[in-house]
Amino acid sequence: MYYLALLTGDEGDSVAQPDTAEFDAEVEQYAAFDARVAEVIAGGAALYPSADAVTVRRAGPGTLVTDGPFAEHAEVVGGFYVFDVPDLDAATDLARQLPAVATGSVELRPLIQWLPHDEPGPDWWMALLWEQADTTLTPGTPEWDSAVAEHQRFGERFGSAMRGGGVLRPPSTATTVRGTDGPPLLTDGPFTETAEVVAGLYLFTAPDRRAATEIAARIPIGPGGGTEVRRVVDLGT
């Protein structure tokens, strides 16, 4: 089973910026983790700080584009992993080992569908799909089938740019692993204590921020939801 691990933390003044010694030190920690558990890693990426994010919301018949992440949470997503493991216990054991737990948290959610991706490059972007927690769709319902059809049409239109993506199970299936003074603390539910939750993600290529935003503006989203566009860090350089 595929589990998405969203790595979250407080992006204060001390957040490590890509292409700095501090960021490189963090990358080394994650590289050591990757080496230990490479056989169960089915995807993942590091993201540029949310100050560079763009949010797309539906505004009546049109769209509203703003700078910054989707919501003003105390913690924001800094990257993700996808683990291919048999159950939640195995996913939790991996989450406890992630460096993000020491200073933030890791939200684990089972995936309904996961499209594996290659190694991210310099022109890669991620679209986080946020929805209102009380409006998330249930698989197998007519509303779900209609939304799937919309995403299929989006995929057909922008298939040449698509590199991967996934659909998450409802937020009731989430487990959050958070660092404490003792062993990491496990709690039920997503990392945010707000009305919005992550419902899925896309990975795609675009030459620049404007082009990435134009693609993201075409992604189907539900009422009250939004698409958060984030640049993926190219760790191959």
C-alpha positions as CSV (number, residue, x, y, z in Angstrom):
1,M,0.0,0.0,0.0
2,Y,1.2,3.5,-0.8
3,Y,1.4,6.1,2.1
4,L,2.0,9.8,1.6
5,A,4.2,11.4,4.2
6,L,3.9,15.2,4.2
7,L,6.9,16.8,6.0
8,T,5.8,19.9,7.8
9,G,7.4,22.5,10.0
10,D,7.5,26.1,11.0
11,E,9.1,28.2,8.3
12,G,10.5,30.9,10.5
13,D,13.6,33.0,9.8
14,S,15.8,30.0,10.5
15,V,14.4,27.9,7.7
16,A,17.2,26.5,5.5
17,Q,17.2,27.9,2.0
18,P,18.3,25.8,-1.0
19,D,21.9,26.3,-2.1
20,T,23.0,27.1,1.4
21,A,25.3,25.1,3.8
22,E,22.4,24.7,6.2
23,F,20.2,23.2,3.4
24,D,23.0,20.9,2.2
25,A,23.3,19.6,5.8
26,E,19.6,18.8,5.9
27,V,19.9,17.1,2.5
28,E,22.7,14.8,3.9
29,Q,20.4,13.7,6.8
30,Y,17.7,12.8,4.3
31,A,20.2,11.1,2.0
32,A,21.2,8.9,4.9
33,F,17.6,8.0,5.6
34,D,17.1,7.2,1.8
35,A,20.0,4.9,1.8
36,R,18.7,2.9,4.8
37,V,15.2,2.4,3.4
38,A,15.6,2.8,-0.3
39,E,13.6,-0.3,-1.1
40,V,10.3,1.1,0.2
41,I,10.6,4.7,-1.1
42,A,8.2,5.1,-4.1
43,G,8.5,8.9,-4.5
44,G,9.3,12.2,-2.9
45,A,10.6,15.7,-3.3
46,A,11.8,18.7,-1.4
47,L,10.1,22.0,-1.9
48,Y,11.2,25.6,-2.0
49,P,9.9,27.7,0.9
50,S,6.2,28.7,0.8
51,A,7.1,32.4,0.5
52,D,7.5,31.6,-3.2
53,A,4.2,29.7,-3.5
54,V,1.2,30.7,-5.6
55,T,-2.4,29.9,-4.7
56,V,-5.2,29.4,-7.2
57,R,-8.8,29.5,-6.0
58,R,-12.1,29.4,-7.8
59,A,-13.8,32.8,-7.7
60,G,-17.3,32.3,-9.2
61,P,-16.8,31.5,-12.9
62,G,-13.2,32.6,-12.8
63,T,-10.1,32.0,-10.8
64,L,-8.2,34.1,-8.2
65,V,-4.4,33.9,-8.1
66,T,-2.5,35.1,-5.0
67,D,1.0,34.9,-3.7
68,G,1.8,32.6,-0.8
69,P,0.6,29.2,0.4
70,F,-3.1,28.2,0.5
71,A,-3.7,28.9,4.1
72,E,-1.9,30.7,7.0
73,H,-1.0,27.6,9.0
74,A,1.5,27.6,11.8
75,E,3.2,24.8,9.9
76,V,3.6,24.4,6.2
77,V,4.6,21.5,3.9
78,G,8.3,21.4,3.1
79,G,8.5,18.2,1.2
80,F,7.0,14.7,0.9
81,Y,7.8,11.0,0.6
82,V,5.7,8.1,-0.7
83,F,6.3,4.8,1.0
84,D,5.3,1.4,-0.4
85,V,4.7,-0.6,2.7
86,P,2.2,-3.2,3.8
87,D,0.4,-1.2,6.6
88,L,0.2,1.9,8.8
89,D,2.6,0.4,11.4
90,A,5.3,0.1,8.8
91,A,4.7,3.6,7.5
92,T,4.8,5.0,11.1
93,D,8.1,3.3,11.8
94,L,9.6,5.1,8.8
95,A,8.0,8.4,9.7
96,R,9.6,8.2,13.2
97,Q,13.0,8.1,11.5
98,L,12.5,11.2,9.3
99,P,14.5,14.3,10.3
100,A,11.4,16.4,10.0
101,V,10.0,14.8,13.2
102,A,12.7,16.5,15.3
103,T,11.5,20.0,14.6
104,G,8.0,19.6,13.1
105,S,5.7,16.7,12.1
106,V,4.9,14.1,9.5
107,E,1.4,13.5,8.3
108,L,0.8,10.0,7.0
109,R,-2.2,9.3,4.7
110,P,-2.9,6.2,2.6
111,L,-3.2,6.9,-1.1
112,I,-6.0,5.7,-3.3
113,Q,-3.8,6.1,-6.4
114,W,-0.2,6.9,-6.9
115,L,1.6,7.6,-10.2
116,P,5.3,7.1,-9.7
117,H,7.7,9.7,-11.0
118,D,11.4,10.0,-12.1
119,E,14.0,12.0,-10.3
120,P,12.8,15.6,-10.1
121,G,14.6,18.1,-12.4
122,P,15.1,21.9,-12.4
123,D,11.8,22.6,-14.2
124,W,9.6,20.6,-11.8
125,W,6.6,22.0,-9.8
126,M,4.2,20.5,-7.4
127,A,0.5,21.4,-7.0
128,L,-1.0,20.6,-3.6
129,L,-4.8,20.3,-3.8
130,W,-6.5,21.6,-0.7
131,E,-10.2,21.0,0.0
132,Q,-12.6,21.8,2.8
133,A,-12.5,18.9,5.2
134,D,-16.2,18.6,5.3
135,T,-16.6,18.5,1.5
136,T,-14.0,15.8,0.7
137,L,-15.5,13.2,-1.7
138,T,-16.1,9.6,-0.9
139,P,-14.7,7.0,-3.4
140,G,-17.4,5.2,-5.4
141,T,-20.1,7.9,-5.2
142,P,-21.4,9.7,-8.2
143,E,-19.7,12.9,-7.1
144,W,-16.4,11.1,-6.8
145,D,-16.8,9.6,-10.3
146,S,-17.6,13.0,-11.7
147,A,-14.5,14.5,-10.1
148,V,-12.4,11.7,-11.5
149,A,-13.7,12.4,-15.0
150,E,-12.7,16.0,-14.6
151,H,-9.2,15.1,-13.6
152,Q,-8.9,12.7,-16.5
153,R,-9.8,15.5,-18.9
154,F,-7.2,17.7,-17.2
155,G,-4.6,14.9,-17.6
156,E,-5.4,14.5,-21.3
157,R,-4.9,18.2,-21.9
158,F,-1.7,18.5,-20.0
159,G,-0.3,15.0,-20.2
160,S,3.0,16.1,-21.8
161,A,3.8,18.1,-18.7
162,M,2.6,15.6,-16.1
163,R,5.3,13.7,-14.2
164,G,3.3,12.1,-11.3
165,G,0.6,12.5,-8.8
166,G,-1.6,11.0,-6.2
167,V,-5.1,10.9,-4.7
168,L,-5.4,10.7,-0.9
169,R,-7.9,8.9,1.2
170,P,-10.2,11.0,3.5
171,P,-8.6,13.0,6.3
172,S,-10.1,10.6,8.9
173,T,-7.4,8.1,7.8
174,A,-4.5,10.5,8.7
175,T,-2.0,9.9,11.4
176,T,0.4,12.6,12.5
177,V,3.9,11.8,14.0
178,R,5.3,14.8,15.9
179,G,8.6,15.2,17.8
180,T,8.6,15.7,21.6
181,D,11.1,15.6,24.3
182,G,10.6,11.8,24.4
183,P,9.6,9.3,21.7
184,P,7.6,10.8,18.8
185,L,4.0,11.4,19.6
186,L,1.3,9.7,17.3
187,T,-2.1,11.4,17.0
188,D,-5.1,10.7,14.7
189,G,-5.9,13.3,12.1
190,P,-4.0,15.6,9.7
191,F,-1.3,18.0,10.8
192,T,-3.5,21.1,10.4
193,E,-6.2,21.9,13.0
194,T,-8.1,23.9,10.4
195,A,-11.0,23.3,8.0
196,E,-8.7,22.7,5.0
197,V,-6.9,19.4,4.3
198,V,-4.7,18.2,1.4
199,A,-6.7,16.0,-1.0
200,G,-4.1,15.1,-3.5
201,L,-1.1,16.4,-5.5
202,Y,0.3,16.7,-9.0
203,L,3.9,16.8,-10.2
204,F,4.5,18.5,-13.5
205,T,7.1,20.5,-15.5
206,A,6.9,24.1,-16.5
207,P,9.5,26.6,-17.7
208,D,8.7,29.3,-15.1
209,R,6.4,30.3,-12.3
210,R,3.8,31.9,-14.7
211,A,3.5,28.8,-16.8
212,A,3.2,26.6,-13.7
213,T,0.4,28.8,-12.4
214,E,-1.4,28.6,-15.7
215,I,-1.3,24.8,-15.6
216,A,-2.4,24.7,-11.9
217,A,-5.3,27.0,-12.7
218,R,-6.8,24.3,-14.9
219,I,-6.7,21.6,-12.1
220,P,-10.2,20.8,-10.9
221,I,-10.9,21.8,-7.3
222,G,-14.0,21.7,-5.2
223,P,-16.0,24.6,-3.7
224,G,-13.8,26.4,-1.1
225,G,-10.7,24.6,-2.1
226,G,-7.5,25.8,-3.7
227,T,-4.4,24.7,-5.5
228,E,-1.0,25.6,-3.9
229,V,1.8,25.8,-6.5
230,R,5.3,25.0,-5.2
231,R,8.6,24.8,-7.0
232,V,10.4,21.5,-6.5
233,V,14.1,21.6,-5.4
234,D,16.4,20.0,-8.0
235,L,18.7,17.8,-5.8
236,G,20.5,16.4,-8.8
237,T,22.6,19.6,-9.3
